[in-house]
Amino acid sequence: MKKNTSISAILLLVIFVISCTPQREKDIKTIIRLEKQLEQEGARPDTQKLNQLLDSYIAFVDHNAADTAAPAYLYKAVNLCIGINNGPKAMELIDRTINDFQNSSYLPETVFLKAYTYENLLNEYGQASKVYNDFLIKYPNHDLADDAAAALKYMGKTPEELVEEFEANAAKAKSGN
């Protein structure tokens, strides 16, 4: 009896995997098609296609959460949201990455993008500072650590204040002090 149950379970698993494959392939083909179309459009991509691509990335992750490509597509979705200035959606996808893909190789960059999104898209400087500081504690040797430190140093300053500070530093360096 146990043997029949094991065989049945294996058959169900095989059927499930086979049934998932067409959806995975369909999702990937849609993503590739939209990415190529948008690449050809250059600097002024079609907003509708951008939203379709975003939906396609998310659909892939929804349909294939255990797939090794899921974190990469979710990371692409986060970057796309940032690119189209959709901070709330970016934050939703960032939190999904942090919660659902804790072993992702994209995790450090995603944490950095969380701080960046708070700072630049949501204008929540307190939250941005906290996440940048958390990033620096958790990933002190990451390539983005210097960027996080600079963001903390210059956060909230107007362009005029930044120019003034840079000019003062340049004058100070020139005078040797």
CORGIBEL-V201564 format. One record per pair of residues at least 24 apart in sequence whose ideal C-beta (glycine too) atoms are under 10 Angstrom apart, sorted by sequence separation. I is the first residue (numbers start at 1). J is the second residue. If there is no record, write none. Layout:
# CORGIBEL-V201564
i j
I J
I J
This chain:
# CORGIBEL-V201564
i j
32 56
53 77
54 78
57 81
90 114
93 117
94 118
111 135
112 136
128 152
30 55
31 56
30 56
31 57
54 80
71 97
74 100
75 101
90 116
91 117
109 135
129 155
29 56
30 57
53 80
54 81
70 97
74 101
79 106
90 117
91 118
108 135
111 138
112 139
125 152
128 155
129 156
28 56
31 59
78 106
89 117
90 118
111 139
116 144
128 156
27 56
30 59
31 60
51 80
54 83
71 100
72 101
75 104
87 116
88 117
115 144
126 155
26 56
27 57
30 60
50 80
54 84
70 100
71 101
74 104
75 105
76 106
79 109
87 117
91 121
108 138
109 139
112 142
125 155
27 58
50 81
58 89
65 96
70 101
71 102
75 106
78 109
79 110
82 113
86 117
87 118
90 121
91 122
107 138
108 139
111 142
112 143
113 144
116 147
120 151
125 156
27 59
28 60
54 86
61 93
71 103
72 104
74 106
75 107
78 110
81 113
89 121
90 122
107 139
112 144
115 147
116 148
119 151
26 59
27 60
50 83
51 84
71 104
72 105
87 120
88 121
91 124
109 142
111 144
112 145
115 148
119 152
123 156
26 60
27 61
50 84
58 92
70 104
71 105
72 106
75 109
79 113
82 116
87 121
88 122
108 142
109 143
27 62
51 86
54 89
58 93
61 96
65 100
71 106
75 110
78 113
82 117
85 120
86 121
87 122
108 143
109 144
112 147
116 151
119 154
120 155
23 59
24 60
27 63
28 64
50 86
57 93
61 97
65 101
68 104
71 107
74 110
78 114
81 117
85 121
87 123
91 127
108 144
112 148
115 151
119 155
23 60
26 63
27 64
47 84
87 124
94 131
108 145
111 148
115 152
118 155
119 156
31 69
45 83
58 96
75 113
82 120
24 63
28 67
45 84
54 93
61 100
71 110
78 117
82 121
112 151
23 63
24 64
27 67
61 101
81 121
115 155
23 64
28 69
35 76
27 69
31 73
38 80
20 63
21 64
24 67
20 64
24 69
28 73
31 76
20 66
27 73
20 67
